[in-house]
Amino acid sequence: MNKFMALVLTAALAGPFAAMPALAQQGPLRITVTQGVIEPLPIAVPTFQAETAGAAEVANQISRLVAQDLTGSGLFREVPASSFISNHAMFDQAVAYADWRAINVQGLVTGAVSVSGNQLTVKFRLYDIYTGAELGQGLQFNGSVQGWRRMAHKVSDAVYSRITGESGYFDSRVVFVAESGPKDNRLKRVAIMDYDGANVQYLTDSNALVLAPRFSPTGAQILYTSYQSGAPRINLLDVASASARQLPTEVGEMAFSPRFSRDGGSVIYSLANGGNTDIYRTDIRTGGHTRLTNAPSIETSPSLSPDGSQIVFESDRSGTTQLYVMGANGGEARRISFGDGRYGTPVWSPRGDMIAFTKQQGGRFHIGVMRTDGSEERLLTSSFLDEGPTWAPNGRMLMFTRETQGETGGPSIYSVDISGRNLRQVATGSFASDPSWGPLQP
């Protein structure tokens, strides 16, 4: 590798149930939390230098998207270009640290872009203005001109990682249900998009009702529930080819709420048969079924822990819908939700330290998080209808569905961080529901 090699810097984050984790970095480059109010880190992202003819437009697009990614996380505040004293127009020029300090910039992101035919090269550097030093060595990405958004997201992930000490989430995708048409005849398709709502692609047609698409651990496959046969069945779809096949079930059985195992080799899901609904596991390769619960109550929405040893699920065995945890092979389950109201759609954090859920209480719906033993419950949102959380790959953000009331109302996808701050709508271009956040792309 040349000199533009990544250098991952060590840093630390405070516990996940602080009002917002403080960003720690060598020297003064950090975000300080005071009584639950975060002061976002002031950063500057001057327009990246166009090193070749024809690169100016894409250089501007990349630098703007990097700034949008970082500020959209809620952890950074962009200092506008109108405040700049030093323009830093050339990528290799020395940084005038005093000029940036004068306008209270703490982090400076600079970059350069070159285009040769259809090949795009993006370089960037990150500077700590108050220590007067570059944070690591420069980094370079190469790809196609059409892939400029991914390259910008990769720059954002690298900046985020160097300042926080943990992985980003910008170069990731979300699978969801795209909805269109009138409220009483809504057409639904499985679709996929970038984390920020860009590059929407449809993976199924609207000939059958589809629900709850879920990514595989690698992001190469998707599970979803389809009513194409008239009853709910689980389909397995290959993202690259958009080809799908149905997982085997018996006549009269209804299968739904699927999720992949952590190795991607099996599926856990709910199966309704003869008026009873339990959780099952099916081996994708052999088609072999294993029953994991056996109770007269309704057991659904299973989600595996990151180490694959436990399953959290919802059940009405206590009389109201609550959350329970059991071993991955079944067995005795313990209840973990004890607050007022009903709990559902639990999802284990990729970090393994928390479970997100939907809560219905007092005529309102909430997205919340709790420790895996049910302690430290925190409600992050409240609305007419919020449901179905899904975790960002780094475990710091959630997406969910929010439904609005009225004749013109419908579902949209929102994101929120684990402190309940930075609530944002994801611009999908149409009604959208049931998001599932995939892993960082390779």
N, C-alpha and C positions, 0 to 999 in steps of 0.2 A: 504494500500500500504506500501511497505518497503521503505528503505531510497532512493531507486532509483526512485524518483518521479520528474516529470518535474516542474521546476520553471520558469515561463515565466517572462522575464525581460522587463522592459519598456525601450523604445528607440524611436527615431523619425527619419523621413526621410525628406529631403528637398523636395521642390516642384518638380513635375514630369518633368518640362521643364527646370530644371537646366541641365548642360552638363551631369551630372550624379549625382543622389542624394547622398549627403554625408551620410555616416553611422555614427550614433551617438550612443555612449554607455558610460556607467559610466566609468570614468577614461579615459586613453589614447587609449583604444581599439576602433579605429574608422578609417574611410577612409576619407582623406582630399582631396577635389577637389580644384585645383588651375588652373584658367584660362582654364577650360574645360578639363584638363588632370587629370585623376584619378590615384591615386597610390593605387593599390590593397593591401588589408590587408595581411601581411605575416603571414601565419599559418603553423603549423607543424602537421602532422597526422602520428605519428609512427605506425608501424604495430600493430594491436590490439593483445592483449595477448590471446593465446590459453589456456584456463583453463582446457580442457579435451583432452584426446588422440583423434586424428583424427580431431581436430578443427583447426589445423594450416593453412590449405589451404583456408578454408572459412574465417578465420580471416584475412588473407592477402587480399583476394578478397574484403571483406567488407571495409577494411580500404582504399584500392586503389579506390574503387568506391566512397566513401565519399569524398576523395580528388578530384576526377574527377568532381563530382557534384559541389563542392564549387568553384574550379578554373574555371569551365565551365561557371559559372555565370558572370565572369568578375570582380567580387568584391573581389576576394581572389587570393593570389599568394602562392603556396606551396613552402616552404623551403625544399630542398632535404635532404634525409636521410644522404647523404654523408657529410653534414655540421654539423650533430648532435654531440654535446659534451655529452649530457645525452641521453641515449637510452630509458629511461622510459619503461623498458621491463615488469615491473609488474604493473598491474592496480591500486593496492592499495598503491604503494609506494609514498612517499612524492615527490612533484615536486621540482626539482632543478632550481628554477626560474632564478638564476644568469646565469646558463649554457644556458638557452633559450634566455635570454636577450643578451648574448654575440654574438649570431648569428642573432639578430634582429627579433626573432619570437615574435609576439604580441598575437596570439591566439594559444592555444595548445589543440588538440582533442585527448583524449586517450580512449581506449576501451578494452573490454574483450569479448571473445566468448567461449561458451561451447556447446557441442553437446551430446545429450543423445538419442540414437536411431535415430529417424527422427525429434526430437525436437531440435530447435536451440534457444539459448538465447544470446542476444547481449546487452551489457551495454556500456555506454559512459559517459565521463565527458568533460567539456569545461572549460579552464582556461584563465584568463586575466593575461598574463605574467608581464605586467608593473605595475599592482596594486598588483600582488602577491596573487590573490584570485580566487577561483572557481566561475564561473558564474552559479549560481543556483545549485541545487542538481543534482546528477546523474540520468540517465534515463535508463530504461530497456525495451527491446522488446522481446517478445516470439513468436515463429512461427515454421514453418517447414523448414527443410534444403533447400528445393526447393525454398522457399520464401526469400532467403538471399538477393537478389537484392532489394526487397521492404524494408527489414529491414535496409539496408544501406541507401536507399533513405530517410527513416524516420529519421535516425540519421542526415543526411544532412539537412533535413527540420528543425529539432530542433536546430541545430547549426546556420543555417541561421536566424531563427526566433529570437534566443537569441541575436544575434549581431545586427540585423536590426530592430527588434521590429515589424516585419510584417511576415505573413506566407510565407513559401517557395513554391516551385512548383515541387520538384523532384519526389515525390510519386504521379505522375499523369500519365495519358495515353493520347494518341493522336490517333484519328481515321483519316484515310486518304484513298486515292485511290492508290493502288499498280498497277503499269503498267509494262507490259512485251511485247516482240515481236517487229517486225519492226515498223518503224515510220508510215508507211501507213496502218498498220493493228494492232494497239496497243490494247492488251487485258487489261481490267481493272477489278479490284476486290476491294471491300471494305475491308480494313484491319485495325487492331488495334495494337498499340505498346506502349511500355514505352516511356516516354518523350524523352529519349536519343536514341531511335531507336532499343532498345533491345526487345526481346520476341514478334516478329511480329506474328500475327495470322490472318488468312483470314476468313472473315465472310460471303462472298458471292463467288460464282464461277464466271467464266469469260464468261458466255453465253450471257450476255447482257451488254450494255454500262451503267456504273454507274458514277454518278457525285455528288460532293458536300455533302459528309456525314457530319452530325452535331450531336454532343452529346446533350443529355438531361441534365438538371441541375444536376441530381444525377449521371450521367454517366451510368445509367442502360439501356438506350435506345438510338438508333441512327436513325435519319432521313436521307434519301438519295434519289436522283433522279435516276430512272431506266427507260431505254428504252426497257424493256422486251416486252412490248405490241406494240412496234413500235413508240410510242409517249412518251414524258416524263411524268412520273407519280411519285408520292411521296410514298415511302415505309417507314414503321415504323418497325425497327428491334430490337429485344431483344438481348442484348449483351451476356447474360449468355447462352441462348439456340440457338442463331443465327437464330431464326425463324423470319420471316418477313410477314407483311401484307400490302396491299395497301390502302392508304387513298382514299375514294370515290371521283370520279369526273365524270362528264357527258361525253357522247360521243362527240368527237370533241374538248374537252378541253385539254390543256397541262398545267401541274403543275410542278413547279420547284423552285429552290432557297429557300428551306424550313429552318425554324428555330423554335425551341421550344419557347413557352412562358416561363416566369420565374418560373411559378409553374409546368411546364411540362404538363399541362392539355390541351393545345391547340397548334396549329401550325400556324405560319404566313408564307406566301409564295406568289409567283407570279402565276397568272393563266391567260393563253392566250386563248381567245375565240372570234371568229369572227374577227380576226385581231387586237384585242385590248388586252393589257396586263396590269392588275391591281393587287393590293395587296389584299389578302384575309386572313381571319382567320377561321380555322376549329376547332371545339371542337372534341378532339380525342375520347371521350366517346360516344357522341351523333351523331357525323358526321355533325352537323349543321354548315353551312357556313355563314360568314359575310363579305360583301365587304367593304374594307376600303378606297380605292381610286376609282375615277371615272373620268378618263381623257383620251383624245385621244392619249396621249403620252405613252411611255413604262415605267412602274414603276416596279422595281425589287430589289432584294437583301435587303429585310427588316431585321432590327436588333433591338431588343427591348432594352431600357435602363434597368439598373439593378433593378430599382424600378417598372418596368413594365408600366410606365406612358407615354412613348414616343417611337416612332419608327423612326429610321433613314433609309433612302432608297436612291436608285439612280433613276434618272429620266432624260429623254431628253426633258422635257417640255419647256426648255429654248432654245432649238436648239442644245445643246451639253449635254453630260451626266454629271450631277452635283449631289450634295448631298442635300437632303432635310430632315427636321424633322417635324413630325406631332404628334398629340396625338395618344395614343394606340387604340382609337376607330375611328380613321380617322379624317376627318375635314381639315381645312386649313393647308397647309404645308408652311414652310419658308425655303428658300435656305440658306445653310451655307457655300458652297464652292464658292470662287470668284477668285481663282488664275488662271493663264494661264493653259490650257490643259483640259483634261477630267478626271473626278473622278468616281470611282465605288467601289463596294464590301465593303461598310462601315460596321464596326463592333464596337459596343459600348463596352468600357472597363468595366471589372467587378467592377472597382472602381467607375464608373459613371462619371469620370472627363474628359475623352477623347474619341475620335472616331478614329479608324484606318481605312485606306482606300488604294486603289490602284489608282495611278495617271499616266496618259499617257501624256507626254509632250516632244516635240522636238525629236520624234523618240525613246524615252527611256521610260521605265516603272519604277515606284518607289513605295515603300511602305512608307506611311507617317502617321502622327498622327496630330490631331488638337484638340483644345478645342471643347466642344459640341456646342458652338455658332459659330464655324468656325474660331476663332482667333488662333493666335500662331501656324500656320501651320509649321510642321517640316518634311522634307523628310529624311527618314532613309537609304534608299537603292537606287541604280540605276543600271539597267542592260538592256539587250536585252528584257527580259520579266520577271518581278516580279509581282505577283498578289496574291490576296486572303489571307489577313492577318487573323490571329486568335490569341487571347490573352491567355497568361499563366493565371492560376487561381489567381495569386496575382497581375496581371496587370502591371508587370515590364518587361516582355519579350513578343515578338511576334514570331510566325512562319508564313511562307508563302511559296509559290511555286516559284521557279526560273527555267526558261526554258533556255537551251543552244541551240545555232544554229547548223546548219549543218546536214548532213546525220546521224551522230551518236549522235546528240543532243537529249536531252529529259529533262523531269522535275525532279527536286530534291526538297527536303524540306530543308529550311534554317531557322535559328533563329537569332534574333537581339534584343538588348535591346532598350528601348524607347529613348535612347540618340543617337542611330545610331552606337553605339560601339558594339564590341564583335560579329561580324557577323560570323556565323558558319554553316556548312552543317551538317544536321542530317543523320547519317549513317543508311539508311533503307535497304541496300542490293540490291535494284533494283530501277528503276524509280519510282517516287512517287509524288503525287500532292494532292491538296485540303485538307490540314490538318485542323483538328478541335481539339483544345486543351480542354480536359475534366477537371473536377474538381479534387481536391485532393481526393485520394481514402480513404474510411473509415478505 
